[in-house]
Amino acid sequence: MAEEVDYEDLTSMRLDDDALDALLAAGGECVFNWTTTDGYPVGVVVAFVFRDGKFFTTCAEHRKRVPALRTRPQSAIVINQKGQTATFKGDSVVHAPGDTGFDALKGWFYPALSGTDEHPDDEYRRSFAKFLDSEHRVIIETDARLVVAFDAAKFRSFTQDAMAAGQGAD
């Protein structure tokens, strides 16, 4: 007799700590979310760097998320790469040129985002880092806490086991 599988309990589908660390260390793109003045969530795909337990993203200061985050710092970040997903929530701080510490922040962030910290001789990456350093660019720092981390490969295996056990939706 096949073992009964609780298909409603997905706690075993979590990413393990090593997989989550690798997902964050890889950087790349995330969906960055905030709320509008009328309370609706909205998000955009942006590049991110994860450092010291925080997410760092950037945009032009005139983007709608900048005044929104200055008023309502609550935000969320969703990463989805190759079936591994992690969702975070937290508060964001907008750093702008002229703010205390901005030069030091952009001093490590632009090279990390462009990749010149690892590939200093790559002409494209150097051009991109220089492009990022404009007078109206802000850096958004998000101190986010993990909400859920999910592994689709574990889910597929779990689903196959449940189907083999003859279980399904009622």
Residue frames as a rotation matrix with the C-alpha (Angstrom) as fourth column:
MET 1
0.580 0.815 0.000 0.00
0.815 -0.580 0.000 0.00
0.000 0.000 -1.000 0.00
ALA 2
-0.118 -0.623 0.773 1.35
0.569 -0.681 -0.461 3.41
0.814 0.385 0.435 -0.97
GLU 3
-0.571 -0.165 -0.804 2.21
0.791 -0.373 -0.485 5.84
-0.220 -0.913 0.343 1.80
GLU 4
0.550 0.818 0.168 -0.34
0.834 -0.546 -0.077 8.62
0.028 0.182 -0.983 2.19
VAL 5
-0.643 -0.736 0.212 0.98
0.748 -0.663 -0.029 12.01
0.162 0.140 0.977 1.16
ASP 6
0.239 0.683 -0.690 -0.49
0.702 -0.612 -0.363 15.24
-0.671 -0.398 -0.626 2.56
TYR 7
-0.187 -0.291 0.938 -0.62
0.955 -0.278 0.105 17.27
0.230 0.916 0.330 -0.64
GLU 8
0.746 0.514 0.424 -1.86
0.392 -0.853 0.344 20.34
0.538 -0.090 -0.838 1.22
ASP 9
0.818 -0.527 -0.231 1.26
0.069 -0.308 0.949 20.57
-0.571 -0.792 -0.216 3.40
LEU 10
0.829 -0.494 0.262 4.05
0.276 -0.046 -0.960 22.12
0.487 0.868 0.098 1.34
THR 11
0.850 -0.502 0.160 6.50
-0.446 -0.524 0.726 22.81
-0.281 -0.688 -0.669 4.17
SER 12
0.335 -0.760 0.556 8.93
0.326 0.648 0.689 20.22
-0.884 -0.050 0.465 2.81
MET 13
0.611 -0.053 0.790 9.14
0.786 -0.081 -0.613 22.19
0.096 0.995 -0.008 -0.46
ARG 14
0.908 -0.285 -0.308 11.23
-0.144 -0.901 0.408 24.92
-0.394 -0.326 -0.859 1.15
LEU 15
0.527 -0.847 -0.071 14.64
-0.164 -0.019 -0.986 25.77
0.834 0.532 -0.149 -0.22
ASP 16
0.600 -0.420 -0.681 17.32
0.798 0.373 0.473 24.56
0.055 -0.827 0.559 2.13
ASP 17
0.714 -0.302 -0.632 19.71
0.126 -0.832 0.540 27.14
-0.689 -0.465 -0.556 3.57
ASP 18
-0.361 -0.919 0.157 22.51
0.311 0.040 0.950 26.34
-0.879 0.392 0.271 1.10
ALA 19
-0.285 0.339 0.896 20.19
0.958 0.061 0.282 26.70
0.040 0.939 -0.342 -1.90
LEU 20
0.796 0.597 -0.101 18.80
0.605 -0.792 0.079 29.98
-0.033 -0.124 -0.992 -0.56
ASP 21
0.351 -0.764 -0.541 22.31
0.080 -0.552 0.830 31.33
-0.933 -0.335 -0.133 0.05
ALA 22
-0.584 -0.579 0.569 23.31
0.572 0.203 0.795 30.38
-0.576 0.790 0.212 -3.52
LEU 23
0.174 0.755 0.632 20.18
0.973 -0.230 0.007 32.01
0.151 0.614 -0.775 -4.95
LEU 24
0.902 0.177 -0.394 20.93
0.300 -0.913 0.277 35.28
-0.311 -0.368 -0.876 -3.15
ALA 25
0.090 -0.968 -0.234 24.67
0.130 -0.222 0.966 35.25
-0.987 -0.117 0.106 -3.85
ALA 26
-0.277 -0.172 0.945 24.06
0.901 0.294 0.318 34.85
-0.333 0.940 0.073 -7.58
GLY 27
-0.603 0.145 -0.785 22.37
-0.143 -0.987 -0.073 38.26
-0.785 0.068 0.616 -7.77
GLY 28
-0.797 0.312 0.517 20.53
0.600 0.317 0.734 38.90
0.065 0.896 -0.440 -10.98
GLU 29
-0.641 0.646 0.413 16.95
-0.301 -0.707 0.640 40.07
0.706 0.286 0.648 -11.29
CYS 30
-0.793 0.516 -0.325 14.11
0.551 0.377 -0.745 40.30
-0.262 -0.769 -0.583 -8.83
VAL 31
-0.032 0.821 0.570 10.60
0.539 -0.466 0.702 41.69
0.842 0.329 -0.428 -8.78
PHE 32
-0.920 -0.281 -0.274 10.67
0.387 -0.537 -0.749 44.74
0.063 -0.795 0.603 -6.52
ASN 33
-0.099 0.990 0.100 7.24
0.708 -0.001 0.706 45.61
0.699 0.140 -0.701 -5.06
TRP 34
-0.979 -0.041 -0.201 5.80
0.172 -0.699 -0.694 48.65
-0.113 -0.714 0.691 -3.27
THR 35
-0.143 0.990 0.015 2.34
0.925 0.139 -0.355 50.18
-0.353 -0.037 -0.935 -2.85
THR 36
-0.484 0.120 0.867 0.62
0.509 -0.768 0.390 53.03
0.712 0.630 0.310 -4.65
THR 37
-0.906 0.142 0.400 -1.11
-0.360 -0.754 -0.549 55.90
0.224 -0.642 0.734 -2.83
ASP 38
0.062 0.997 0.049 -4.42
-0.933 0.041 0.358 54.05
0.355 -0.068 0.932 -3.14
GLY 39
0.150 -0.058 0.987 -2.95
-0.818 0.553 0.157 50.94
-0.555 -0.831 0.035 -1.49
TYR 40
0.971 0.227 -0.074 -2.44
-0.226 0.770 -0.596 48.68
-0.079 0.596 0.799 -4.50
PRO 41
0.232 -0.929 0.287 0.76
0.045 0.305 0.951 46.65
-0.972 -0.208 0.112 -4.80
VAL 42
0.962 -0.068 -0.263 2.85
-0.269 -0.123 -0.955 47.14
0.033 0.990 -0.137 -7.92
GLY 43
0.423 -0.858 0.292 6.19
0.083 0.358 0.930 45.71
-0.902 -0.369 0.223 -8.94
VAL 44
0.768 -0.306 -0.563 8.93
-0.635 -0.248 -0.731 45.94
0.084 0.919 -0.385 -11.53
VAL 45
0.805 -0.593 0.021 11.76
0.593 0.805 -0.002 43.66
-0.016 0.013 1.000 -12.56
VAL 46
0.759 -0.627 0.176 15.12
-0.605 -0.779 -0.168 45.12
0.242 0.021 -0.970 -11.55
ALA 47
0.151 -0.812 -0.563 18.67
0.187 0.583 -0.791 43.95
0.971 0.014 0.240 -10.99
PHE 48
0.900 0.147 0.411 19.75
-0.361 -0.277 0.890 43.45
0.245 -0.949 -0.197 -7.39
VAL 49
-0.288 -0.918 -0.271 22.78
-0.180 0.330 -0.927 42.88
0.941 -0.218 -0.260 -5.24
PHE 50
0.859 0.483 -0.166 22.38
0.036 0.267 0.963 41.08
0.510 -0.834 0.212 -1.89
ARG 51
-0.233 -0.972 0.008 24.95
0.188 -0.053 -0.981 42.13
0.954 -0.228 0.195 0.70
ASP 52
-0.959 -0.258 0.118 25.08
-0.071 -0.182 -0.981 41.95
0.275 -0.949 0.157 4.49
GLY 53
-0.656 0.745 -0.123 21.51
0.660 0.487 -0.572 40.65
-0.366 -0.456 -0.811 4.68
LYS 54
0.030 0.646 -0.763 20.09
-0.042 -0.761 -0.647 43.48
-0.999 0.052 0.004 2.59
PHE 55
0.194 0.121 0.974 18.95
0.946 0.240 -0.218 43.97
-0.260 0.963 -0.068 -1.00
PHE 56
-0.269 -0.292 -0.918 20.25
-0.003 -0.953 0.304 46.87
-0.963 0.085 0.255 -3.04
THR 57
0.135 0.359 0.924 18.60
0.966 0.162 -0.204 48.06
-0.222 0.919 -0.325 -6.26
THR 58
-0.664 -0.390 -0.638 18.76
0.256 -0.920 0.296 51.27
-0.703 0.033 0.711 -8.24
CYS 59
0.142 0.662 0.736 16.66
0.989 -0.059 -0.138 53.50
-0.048 0.748 -0.662 -10.48
ALA 60
-0.608 -0.223 0.762 16.34
0.384 -0.922 0.038 57.05
0.694 0.316 0.647 -11.71
GLU 61
-0.941 0.156 -0.300 15.03
0.233 -0.347 -0.909 59.37
-0.246 -0.925 0.290 -9.01
HIS 62
-0.634 0.730 -0.253 11.96
-0.770 -0.624 0.129 60.32
-0.064 0.277 0.959 -11.07
ARG 63
-0.665 0.412 -0.623 10.56
0.055 0.859 0.509 56.76
0.745 0.304 -0.594 -11.01
LYS 64
0.183 0.888 0.423 7.25
-0.477 -0.295 0.828 56.50
0.859 -0.354 0.369 -9.16
ARG 65
0.509 0.015 -0.861 8.62
0.546 0.767 0.336 54.01
0.666 -0.641 0.382 -6.65
VAL 66
-0.555 -0.832 0.006 10.99
0.534 -0.361 -0.764 56.61
0.638 -0.421 0.645 -5.19
PRO 67
-0.600 0.358 0.715 8.40
-0.618 -0.775 -0.131 59.00
0.507 -0.521 0.687 -3.67
ALA 68
0.493 0.802 -0.338 6.19
-0.401 0.554 0.729 56.01
0.772 -0.224 0.595 -2.84
LEU 69
0.267 -0.469 -0.842 8.97
0.655 0.729 -0.199 54.37
0.707 -0.498 0.502 -0.81
ARG 70
-0.781 -0.524 0.341 9.87
0.144 -0.682 -0.717 57.62
0.608 -0.510 0.608 0.89
THR 71
-0.259 0.793 0.551 6.25
-0.852 -0.456 0.256 57.81
0.454 -0.403 0.794 2.09
ARG 72
0.753 0.531 0.390 5.52
-0.635 0.743 0.214 54.10
-0.176 -0.408 0.896 2.54
PRO 73
-0.153 -0.974 -0.165 8.78
-0.987 0.142 0.073 52.15
-0.048 0.174 -0.984 2.95
GLN 74
0.066 0.218 0.974 7.08
-0.318 0.930 -0.186 48.75
-0.946 -0.298 0.130 3.18
SER 75
0.136 -0.125 -0.983 8.16
-0.990 0.016 -0.139 46.68
0.034 0.992 -0.121 0.21
ALA 76
0.582 0.028 0.813 8.69
-0.183 0.978 0.097 43.14
-0.792 -0.205 0.574 -1.00
ILE 77
-0.166 -0.695 -0.699 11.21
-0.971 -0.010 0.240 41.37
-0.173 0.719 -0.673 -3.18
VAL 78
0.719 0.392 0.574 10.58
-0.250 0.916 -0.313 38.18
-0.648 0.081 0.757 -5.13
ILE 79
-0.326 -0.839 -0.436 13.38
-0.883 0.106 0.457 36.16
-0.337 0.534 -0.775 -6.72
ASN 80
0.668 0.514 0.539 12.60
-0.236 0.832 -0.502 33.34
-0.706 0.208 0.677 -9.13
GLN 81
0.010 -0.734 -0.679 15.44
-0.999 -0.032 0.020 31.53
-0.036 0.678 -0.734 -10.86
LYS 82
-0.543 -0.287 -0.789 15.30
-0.532 0.845 0.059 28.05
0.649 0.452 -0.612 -12.35
GLY 83
0.159 0.760 -0.631 12.37
0.122 0.619 0.776 26.98
0.980 -0.201 0.006 -10.21
GLN 84
-0.334 -0.277 -0.901 13.79
0.929 0.064 -0.364 28.31
0.158 -0.959 0.236 -6.98
THR 85
0.119 0.524 0.844 11.74
0.253 -0.837 0.484 31.12
0.960 0.156 -0.232 -5.49
ALA 86
-0.471 -0.199 -0.860 12.22
0.882 -0.091 -0.462 33.31
0.014 -0.976 0.218 -2.44
THR 87
0.252 0.624 0.740 9.91
0.407 -0.762 0.504 36.08
0.878 0.174 -0.446 -1.25
PHE 88
-0.591 -0.520 -0.617 11.02
0.798 -0.265 -0.542 38.73
0.118 -0.812 0.571 1.23
LYS 89
0.568 0.676 0.469 9.28
0.534 -0.737 0.415 41.65
0.626 0.015 -0.779 2.92
GLY 90
-0.157 -0.649 -0.745 10.79
0.969 -0.248 0.011 44.63
-0.192 -0.720 0.667 4.64
ASP 91
0.770 0.330 -0.546 11.36
0.308 -0.942 -0.135 48.34
-0.559 -0.064 -0.827 4.69
SER 92
0.253 -0.651 0.716 13.26
0.932 -0.034 -0.360 50.28
0.258 0.759 0.598 2.06
VAL 93
0.363 -0.270 -0.892 15.44
0.293 -0.875 0.385 53.36
-0.885 -0.401 -0.238 2.38
VAL 94
0.799 -0.095 0.594 16.11
0.566 -0.216 -0.795 55.56
0.204 0.972 -0.119 -0.64
HIS 95
0.139 -0.840 -0.524 19.69
0.516 -0.390 0.763 56.88
-0.845 -0.376 0.380 -0.81
ALA 96
0.871 0.218 0.440 20.28
0.489 -0.455 -0.744 59.85
0.038 0.863 -0.503 -3.13
PRO 97
-0.095 -0.920 0.380 23.30
0.762 -0.314 -0.567 61.87
0.641 0.236 0.730 -4.24
GLY 98
-0.211 -0.074 0.975 24.18
-0.340 -0.929 -0.144 64.34
0.916 -0.362 0.171 -1.50
ASP 99
0.863 0.497 0.090 23.00
-0.284 0.331 0.900 62.03
0.418 -0.802 0.427 1.30
THR 100
0.155 -0.794 0.588 25.53
-0.962 0.015 0.274 61.17
-0.226 -0.608 -0.761 3.98
GLY 101
-0.208 -0.382 0.901 27.36
-0.306 0.900 0.311 58.00
-0.929 -0.211 -0.304 2.95
PHE 102
0.801 0.596 -0.053 26.05
-0.234 0.229 -0.945 57.97
-0.551 0.769 0.323 -0.63
ASP 103
0.402 -0.715 -0.573 29.52
-0.885 -0.143 -0.443 58.12
0.235 0.685 -0.690 -2.20
ALA 104
-0.597 -0.610 0.521 30.71
-0.738 0.672 -0.058 55.15
-0.315 -0.419 -0.852 -0.14
LEU 105
0.103 0.738 0.667 27.53
-0.174 0.673 -0.719 53.22
-0.979 -0.042 0.197 -0.99
LYS 106
0.910 0.249 -0.332 27.82
-0.348 0.025 -0.937 53.79
-0.225 0.968 0.110 -4.74
GLY 107
0.075 -0.984 -0.159 31.56
-0.997 -0.078 0.013 53.06
-0.025 0.158 -0.987 -4.44
TRP 108
-0.767 -0.313 0.559 30.88
-0.344 0.938 0.054 49.37
-0.541 -0.151 -0.827 -3.80
PHE 109
0.071 0.917 0.394 27.36
0.002 0.394 -0.919 49.04
-0.997 0.067 0.026 -5.24
TYR 110
0.627 0.194 -0.754 27.97
-0.691 -0.307 -0.654 50.17
-0.359 0.932 -0.059 -8.84
PRO 111
-0.405 -0.809 -0.425 30.97
-0.905 0.422 0.058 47.85
0.132 0.408 -0.903 -9.26
ALA 112
-0.732 0.183 0.656 29.01
-0.163 0.888 -0.429 44.96
-0.661 -0.421 -0.621 -7.71
LEU 113
0.317 0.948 0.035 25.95
-0.115 0.075 -0.991 45.55
-0.942 0.310 0.133 -9.91
SER 114
0.604 -0.120 -0.788 27.94
-0.783 -0.273 -0.559 46.06
-0.148 0.954 -0.259 -13.10
GLY 115
0.960 -0.260 0.099 30.34
0.264 0.964 -0.031 43.21
-0.088 0.056 0.995 -12.38
THR 116
0.537 -0.814 0.220 33.48
-0.259 -0.408 -0.875 45.32
0.803 0.413 -0.430 -12.54
ASP 117
0.421 -0.391 0.818 34.38
-0.889 0.001 0.458 44.16
-0.180 -0.921 -0.347 -9.03
GLU 118
0.455 -0.213 0.865 34.92
-0.019 0.968 0.249 40.66
-0.890 -0.130 0.437 -10.46
HIS 119
0.271 -0.312 0.911 35.83
0.940 0.291 -0.180 41.60
-0.209 0.905 0.372 -14.06
PRO 120
0.312 -0.129 -0.941 37.65
0.254 -0.943 0.213 44.96
-0.915 -0.306 -0.262 -13.87
ASP 121
-0.698 -0.673 -0.245 39.03
-0.075 -0.271 0.960 44.70
-0.712 0.689 0.139 -17.42
ASP 122
-0.349 0.663 0.663 35.68
0.904 0.423 0.053 44.06
-0.246 0.618 -0.747 -19.11
GLU 123
-0.979 -0.139 0.150 35.00
0.185 -0.915 0.358 47.16
0.087 0.378 0.922 -21.21
TYR 124
-0.246 0.960 0.134 31.21
0.171 -0.093 0.981 46.69
0.954 0.265 -0.141 -21.30
ARG 125
0.323 0.363 -0.874 31.03
0.882 0.219 0.417 46.31
0.343 -0.906 -0.250 -17.50
ARG 126
-0.583 -0.589 -0.560 33.21
0.733 -0.678 -0.049 49.38
-0.351 -0.439 0.827 -16.98
SER 127
-0.871 0.324 0.370 30.97
0.021 -0.727 0.686 51.39
0.491 0.605 0.626 -19.33
PHE 128
0.091 0.958 -0.272 27.88
0.424 0.210 0.881 50.17
0.901 -0.195 -0.387 -17.48
ALA 129
0.027 -0.154 -0.988 29.34
0.997 -0.068 0.038 51.15
-0.073 -0.986 0.152 -14.10
LYS 130
-0.908 -0.386 -0.165 30.11
0.364 -0.919 0.148 54.62
-0.209 0.075 0.975 -15.45
PHE 131
-0.577 0.777 0.251 26.58
0.075 -0.256 0.964 54.85
0.813 0.575 0.090 -16.93
LEU 132
0.157 0.659 -0.736 25.06
0.821 0.327 0.468 54.05
0.549 -0.678 -0.490 -13.51
ASP 133
-0.318 -0.401 -0.859 26.88
0.870 -0.484 -0.096 56.94
-0.377 -0.778 0.503 -11.87
SER 134
-0.356 0.294 0.887 24.49
0.532 -0.717 0.451 59.74
0.768 0.633 0.099 -12.86
GLU 135
-0.935 -0.130 0.329 23.37
-0.138 -0.722 -0.678 62.71
0.325 -0.679 0.658 -10.79
HIS 136
-0.207 0.941 0.268 19.71
-0.960 -0.248 0.131 61.62
0.189 -0.230 0.955 -10.65
ARG 137
0.001 0.143 -0.990 20.21
-0.120 0.983 0.142 57.95
0.993 0.118 0.018 -9.77
VAL 138
0.196 0.122 0.973 19.20
-0.973 -0.099 0.208 56.64
0.122 -0.988 0.100 -6.36
ILE 139
-0.660 -0.357 -0.661 20.07
-0.211 0.932 -0.294 53.41
0.721 -0.055 -0.690 -4.59
ILE 140
0.350 0.852 0.389 17.32
-0.779 0.033 0.626 51.61
0.521 -0.522 0.675 -2.72
GLU 141
-0.805 -0.587 -0.084 18.38
-0.381 0.620 -0.686 49.57
0.455 -0.520 -0.723 0.31
THR 142
0.305 0.952 -0.006 15.86
-0.690 0.225 0.688 47.03
0.657 -0.205 0.726 1.55
ASP 143
-0.780 -0.443 0.441 16.31
-0.623 0.486 -0.613 45.31
0.058 -0.753 -0.655 4.88
ALA 144
0.108 0.890 -0.443 14.07
-0.855 0.310 0.415 42.36
0.507 0.334 0.795 4.07
ARG 145
-0.455 -0.125 0.882 13.06
-0.682 0.685 -0.255 39.27
-0.573 -0.717 -0.397 5.99
LEU 146
-0.940 0.042 -0.340 12.34
-0.208 0.719 0.664 35.94
0.272 0.694 -0.666 4.34
VAL 147
-0.096 0.967 0.237 8.65
-0.965 -0.032 -0.259 35.10
-0.243 -0.254 0.936 4.02
VAL 148
0.708 0.308 0.635 8.84
-0.163 0.947 -0.277 31.91
-0.687 0.093 0.721 1.98
ALA 149
-0.295 -0.779 -0.553 11.45
-0.898 0.028 0.439 30.04
-0.326 0.626 -0.708 -0.07
PHE 150
0.575 0.696 0.430 10.19
-0.400 0.697 -0.595 27.37
-0.714 0.170 0.680 -2.45
ASP 151
-0.620 -0.782 -0.069 11.86
-0.524 0.347 0.778 24.71
-0.584 0.518 -0.624 -4.58
ALA 152
0.263 0.791 -0.553 9.84
-0.944 0.093 -0.316 23.67
-0.198 0.605 0.771 -7.66
ALA 153
-0.342 -0.432 -0.834 11.96
-0.602 0.782 -0.158 20.53
0.721 0.448 -0.528 -8.19
LYS 154
-0.988 0.050 0.143 10.94
-0.094 0.537 -0.838 19.28
-0.119 -0.842 -0.526 -4.75
PHE 155
-0.256 0.963 -0.082 7.33
-0.656 -0.236 -0.717 20.18
-0.710 -0.130 0.693 -5.58
ARG 156
0.068 0.237 -0.969 7.40
-0.939 0.343 0.018 18.20
0.337 0.909 0.246 -8.84
SER 157
-0.734 -0.413 -0.539 8.74
-0.222 0.896 -0.384 15.13
0.642 -0.162 -0.750 -7.04
PHE 158
-0.870 0.459 0.182 6.19
-0.177 0.053 -0.983 15.58
-0.461 -0.887 0.035 -4.25
THR 159
-0.021 0.892 -0.451 3.37
-0.908 -0.206 -0.365 15.87
-0.418 0.402 0.815 -6.80
GLN 160
-0.169 -0.105 -0.980 4.49
-0.705 0.708 0.045 12.71
0.689 0.698 -0.194 -8.60
ASP 161
-0.968 -0.192 -0.163 4.55
-0.017 0.696 -0.718 10.84
0.251 -0.692 -0.677 -5.27
ALA 162
-0.568 0.820 0.071 1.04
-0.425 -0.219 -0.878 12.07
-0.705 -0.530 0.473 -4.43
MET 163
0.107 0.595 -0.796 -0.25
-0.994 0.071 -0.081 11.06
0.008 0.800 0.599 -7.87
ALA 164
-0.500 -0.379 -0.779 1.38
-0.431 0.889 -0.156 7.63
0.752 0.257 -0.607 -7.56
ALA 165
-0.987 0.157 0.038 -0.34
0.027 0.393 -0.919 7.20
-0.160 -0.906 -0.392 -4.20
GLY 166
-0.495 0.844 0.206 -3.65
0.737 0.282 0.615 7.83
0.461 0.457 -0.761 -5.97
GLN 167
-0.121 0.431 -0.894 -4.32
0.755 -0.545 -0.365 11.07
-0.644 -0.720 -0.259 -4.15
GLY 168
-0.666 -0.055 0.744 -5.77
0.604 -0.625 0.495 14.09
0.438 0.779 0.449 -5.79
ALA 169
-0.887 0.412 0.208 -8.10
-0.458 -0.840 -0.291 16.96
0.055 -0.354 0.934 -5.34
ASP 170
-0.668 0.727 0.156 -11.52
0.505 0.598 -0.622 15.99
-0.546 -0.337 -0.767 -4.01
